[in-house]
Amino acid sequence: MNTPRIVTSIAELRAALDGWRKDGARIGLVPTMGALHDGHLSLVRGIQSHCQKTLASIFVNPTQFAPHEDFDRYPRDLSGDAAKLATVGLDLIFAPERAEMYPEGFATALTVGGPALAGLEDAFRPHFFGGVATVVSKLLIAALPDVAVFGEKDYQQLAVIRRMTVDLGLPIEVLGAPIVREPDGLAMSSRNAYLSADERAVAGRLNLVLKDAIARLKHGDPIAEVEAFASTDLREAGFEKVDYVAVRDAETLAHIRAVERPARILAAAKIGGTRLIDNMTV
Ligand code: PAF
């Protein structure tokens, strides 16, 4: 079990990938912010059947955090992450410093619309998708992988990245990977580490409330009623603030009146200082 090589500059990254390409390898990229858990490792395992060489990027991207968010306390553990990635046979880690991604004088960023303005995460984190799109486009351009994978846990992010890849004409296949859950159904997230034992117990209710809402939709209850009911359920379960529970078109994230084509239920709620998100196919 070899620890993957770590490169920190785009020049070293490109040199390594050029070698792979000369050997005819199809290359897969797993972009991450580190603090890796089984969900990330499943992204690596998932992409490995689509490529011969896999690389992960580890970069806590400052431009997707607002000043009041957890950029400074976001967990960082490069050697621990490298050891975890070794267990799934990852080939290379790209772990740039801030100045490599945002050089002195950096003045160019992406503006995103469509699913980025669906009124979900964007309504609570207005800076987020511009920052994500900017850093992901930079990572995709730096590595030019054949395929890249993103977790469905950040479902709106996945929709934004799919849209961006098409709009920028990047010749890269974007895969979505299913959410990996704890035994009680809580979606795995690096931010779960912030939860106290009591908060963790409440957090486990989020997925159950969504499952119950799906059952109501299947029973034919109106969408607005189901959304309102689920928000109340979350508050009663102990969440201090429910940002949204929303049933949307699965591809565009547009509002829908009825579930007549693939739909997704998405939710965000706060417990203690921690904001949790989850989503499921309806
Ligand atoms: O989902 C994440 O971990 C991040 O938003 C991403 C895609 C790596 C961009 O920083």
Residues whose N, C-alpha, C, O or C-beta is under 5 A from the ligand:
A	BS01	PAF	P31 T32 M33 F59 N61 V132 V135
